Amino acid sequence: MQPMNSLQGIRVLDLSRVLAGPWCTQTLADLGADVIKIERPGSGDDTRTWGPPFLKDADGRDTAEAAYYLGTNRNKRSVACDIAQPAGQALIRELVMHCQVFVENFKVGDMARYGLDYACLKALNPALVYCSVTGFGQTGPYRERAGYDYAIQGMGGLMSVTGERDGLTDAQGHAVAGGPQKVGVAVADLFTGMYATVGILAALRHAERTGEGQHVDMALLDTQVAMLANLGANYLVSGKVPGRSGNAHQNIVPYQVFEVADGHLILAVGNDGQFAKFCAVAGRPDLAADPRYATNSGRVRNRSELVPVLEALMRTRPRADWLAALEAAKVPCGAINNLAEVFDDPQVQARGMVTHWAHPLHADLPLVASPLKLSATPVRTDLPPPLLGQHTAEVLREVLGWDDARLAALTDSRGEAG
């Protein structure tokens, strides 16, 4: 007997596209929810074409499947439906009657124009959990603005604390460029998708107890401000605006990237005991005994004197020597891996962080797996829907009970509604 999934029996109508919304619904789908992905006929989710890279077929030719799309839509079913048309709107309203969750990331006001806003759908299904994902939320002076990850990283303060600080020089005394940087992946989108998942699960719990649904209003800017975490708290408590600190930690020293004889490594000393162990490994126990550096608060205050001493020490030995010695001493440290090294890492492999699927266009498709590992209700491992509208007829038969005659009446011969 197949084990049950955590969210088995929950059906999600997913009208989101690109990243924040699909990341949320992919997580719900991983946990066992039946996610019905509504896509625009003819084009589908924008990310289907966001390549290269594209999945290659058996002959090594690019297919129409972008890696971006494949990485954000596993475990879903695709239904092609044009919500700009009355027939498409009617289909969505019919499906809502059979769903517990509705997710959309249209601009504020767009869903009301289609009669698919929370107020309209709540009248049809009072227990519906309706989640809206936008750049700035449903209220406030920016609510009608389009919000996208890059801008939100800037507006939400993340870029102001990301990147090398100004005025740095390298070992040869040459100036090193500073300037704000965005994070390498769209973290405002991803964080919002994860927070949306949490909000939906909480709202589902409330609906199960009371029969009352609710509107979950998720904004990228709200999420980015929340994810400032300790730096946000630092500013609010001290009134001091933090700057960029490159690969160093604002509150802990030494906790940064160091150049070694043949590359770089991360040293992440989290407490005074670990600093003493590091100093012993480095052959400088006197540093741990120095009153200026014996405590973390002292090391933070005297960062500008201590770090250059540590930089000179770290450059005297190769990475492998440092990693072996520091790991043996239980001092937190790590390599800086490229993605090939990440996926070759034995720990990543042992944890099953790559799943292989038999895709119709590619016999062995490797994709990143869900990190969720539940002992009794394991996550699902189904392909992202390869074809736009692939499950239209299946969903309409199964969920709505449509017969062949009604399916044949769809306006598009491929099974698209509206």
N, C-alpha and C positions, 0 to 999 in steps of 0.2 A: 504494500500500500504506500502510495506517495505521501510524504508528510504535508500537512497543511501549511499554508503561508500565513503570516501574521495578519495581513489585510484581505485574506480571501473572503469574498462576498461583498467587498466594497467596489463600487463602479465609479470611475472618474471620467467626466467628459472634459477633454483637454482641448481648449481653443487657444493655447499658447504656442509661440514659436520662438525660434532662435535659441536662447540659453536659460535665462532665469526661470521662466515657467516650465520649459521642458526638463530642466534639472530637477525641479520639484516633482514633476509627475513621473520622471524616470525613477526617482527614489520610491515613490508610492507604488509604482509598478514592480520594482525589485522586491518590495515587501509583500507582493501578492495581489494588489489591487488590479482590477480589470480597467486599464486605461485606454479609452477610445480617443485617439488623436484625430481631431478634425482638421483637414488640410484643404487648402484652396485648390479646386480642380485645375489641372493643367500645369501648376507650378509647385504646389505643396509648400512645406516649410522652407523658408529662405535658405536654411543651411544645407539643404539637399544639393545646392549648387556652389557652396562655399569651398572651392578647391582651386588648384590642387593643394594637397594630394587627394586623388580619387582612388577608390577601390579598383584594382585591376582584375580583368577576367582571366580565364585559363590560358589565353594566348598572350598575356602581358599588356593588353590594351586597356586604357582608361575606360571605366564605365561611368554612369551618371551618378554613382553613389559617392558623395563626399565623405571623407573621414570625419569631418566635423559633425555631420548629421548622425553618422553611425555611433559616435561617442556619446550622444545625448538622448537617444530614443529607444533603448532596448526595452523589451517586454511590453510593447504597446501594440495596439491594432490601429491601422490607418483607415479612416473613412473620408472620402472626398465629398465636400459639401460647401457650396457657395453661400455664406451667410448674408451676402449682399442682396440675395434674391429672396422673394417671399417664400418660395418652396423650401429653400435652405433654412430659413428662420423657423418655418413650421416644423421641419425635421428636428432641429435642435430642441424646440420646445417639447416635442414628443419624446425625445431621448431623455430630457431632463427628468421626466416623470419616473424614470427607471434608474436614476443615478443618485448617489449620495454626495458627490463632490463635483464642483464645476470650477475650472481654472481658466482664466483669460489674462492676456497682457496687452490689450488694446489701449489706445489713448483714452483718457478720461472723457466720458460722454459718448464714445463710439458705440458701446453696447446698448445704450438707451435708444440710439437711433434705429437699432435693429429690433428693439423690443426684447433684448436679451440681457438687460441689466438685472441687478439683484432684486429690485422691487418687483419686476415683472415675473421673474422665475420663482421667487419666493411664494407668489400667489399660486403657482402651480404645484410647488413642492415645498411646504413650510419647513421641512427638516433639512433642506439643502444647505450644504456648506459651500459658500461661493467665495472664491479667492481671486482677488484682482492684484496683478503685479504691474506696477508702473514705476517710472523714474522717481516721481515726487509724491505719490499718494493721491488720495481722493479729495484732500483738503489743502488749504494753504495757497499762497500767492503763486507758486510755481506749478500748481496741479495740472495745468493744461500744456505745460512744456513737454517735449519729447526728452526722455532721459536715457542715456546709454552709458555703459560701464566706464568708458574712458573718461567722459566728463564727470561722472560721479566720483571716480577715484580722485579727480582734481578738486571738485567742489566739497567733497566729504573729508578733505584733509589728508588722505592717505599719501598722495604724491608729495605733500610738503614734508613728510617724514621718511620718504623712500628715495634712495639715491645717495651718492657720496656727498659729504659736506664740502663746501667751498674752501679754497685755500690749501688743499692737500698737495704734497709733493711725493714723488716716488723715491726709491733708494738712491737714485742718482741726482736728486734735487730738482727734477723736472716737475712742472706744474701738472697736476692731475685734474681733469675736468670734473666739476661738480654738476649740480643741477638736479631738479626733481625728475623722478622716474615713475612710470606706472609699473605695476606688478606684471610679471610675464604671462599670467592667465587672468581672465576676466573675473576677479575675485568679488567685485560688487554684485555681479550677476549670480555667481555661485553661492555666495553667502545668503543672498536674498532667496534663492531657490531652497536652500536648506532651512532658513527661518520659516519660509512659507510651508514647508513640509511639517515642521513642528506645530505651526499655528493650525493647520488643517487637522492634524491628529488630535489636538486639544479640542477643536470645535466638533469633531466627530464624537469624541467622548461625551461632550455636553449634549449633542443631539441624541445620542443613544439613551442618555438618562432622562431627557426632558421632551424629546420630539421636536425641539426647537433648533433650527439652523441659524446661521449667522454669516455676516460678511467679514472676510479676512482681508484687510487693507494692507498690502505689502508695498513698501517703497524702497527703491535702491538706495536713495539718499539716507533714509532712516537707518537702514541696515549698515551702510558704510560708517555712519556716525557711531552706531553701537559697537562696531568692530574696531574702533580706535582703542577700545579696551583700556589697558593700563596707561596709554599715552593720553587718552581723553581724561582719565581720572587725574593723571599728573597735572594737566593744565588746569582743571577745575579746582583742584586742591591748592595749587601753588600760584596760579595766575601767570605762570611763565610759559610762553609759547615754545614748544619743543621744535628743534630743527632736524635736519637730516643727519643721520649718524652712520650712513653707509652700512657696512656689515657688522657694526657694533651695536650692543644693547644699550638702551637709554639708562637702565637702572642697575645693570650688573657688569662688573669688570673682573677678569677678562672674559668676554662672551662675544666673540667675533671671528672673522676670517683672518688667518695669518698666512703670510707667504713663508714657505719652507724651501729647502734647498732645491727641490725639483717640482714645485707646484704650489698648491694651497691646501689648507685644511681648516676645519672649524674647531675652535676650542670653546667649550661652553661650561666654564667653571661656575657652578651655581651656589656654592657656599664656601665658608672659610676653610673647612676641612679639606675640600677638594682643591682649594688654592694651595694649601700646604703640600698636598700630594703632588700637584703639578710642579711646584718649586723643587721638590725632591727629585723628580724625574728630570727636570731641567738642570740639575746641579747647582741650583741657587736657593738653598734653604733659608739663606739670610733674608730674602725678599719677604717670605712669610712671617719672619720675626720682626721685620721693620714696622714700627708703630703706624707709619703712613699707609701701609698696605695690608695689615693683619686682618682688617675687617672689610667687608664689601663696601660699607659707606665710605671708609677711608680710600679704598681703591677707586671708587667713583669720583670722589673729590680730587684725587691726585692722578686721575687718568692720564693727563698730558705728560706726566713724568714717568709713570709706570709703563705705559704701552710701548714707547720706543725701546725700552730695555727688553721687553718681551719680544718685540719684533726682531731685534738683533739675535736673541737666543734662538728663536724659531727658525731663522734662516740657516742655522749651523747644521741641521740634520735633515735627511730626506723624509718624505711623507710616511713611507712604510715604517721607518724606525719610530717616528713620533706616535703613529697610530698604535703600533704594537705595545710600546712602553706605556702610553697613557691608558689604553684599554686594560692592561694588566694592573695598573694602579687604580682602576675604577674612576678615572677622570673622564667626564663626558667629552667626546670628540667625534669627528666624523669627516669623511671624504666629501668632496663636492662632485657628484656624479653627473655626467651627461645622460641623456635618456637611454642610450644604448647600454650604459653601465647600470642604470636603474633596473631595466628589465632583465639584465643578466645577473642581477644580484641574487644570491641564493636565498636570502630571507624573503625577498619579494616573490620569488618563485615558490618557496615553501608555503607562503600564505595564499597562494592561488590568485594573485592579483592580475593575472591574464587569463581570459576565458577564450577558448577556441570554438568557433561555430562553423557548421557546414552551410555557407551562404549559397544561394542559387547561382550567384555569379563568381563565387570564389570558394573553392573546396575547403580551405582552411583559413578562416578569418579570425585573426587574433584581435581582441579588444580589451581594454581595461575593465576589470570586474568591479562589482560593488564591494566596498570595504566592510559592509555590514556582515557580521558572522553571528547568527543566532543558533543556539544549540537545538532548539525544538522546532523552530519554524524557519528553515533556511530560505534565503532569497531565491527568486526565480532567475533563470538563465535562458531567456528566449531572445531571438534575434530582434534588432530593430526592424520594423516593417520595410522590406526591400522596395516594394512597389507603392506608389501613391495610390490611395484608394483600394489597396489590396483586400481589405476586410469589409468593404462597404456592404456587399450582399450578405456576408456572414453575420455581421452585427445586426443588420436590419431584420434578418430572419430570427436570430436568436433573441434579441432584446425586445423587438417590437412585434414579432410574429408576422412579419410581412410574407405574403405568398408570392409565387412566381409572377402572377399577373401584376401585382403592385410593383414589384421590382422592375418588371419590363417597362413600366410607365415612367421610370426615371428619364430625365431629359437627355442624359448622356449615355451612349451605348456601353461605356465602360463602367457604369454603375455609379455615376456621380449624381448627387442631389442638388437641385437648384441650378 
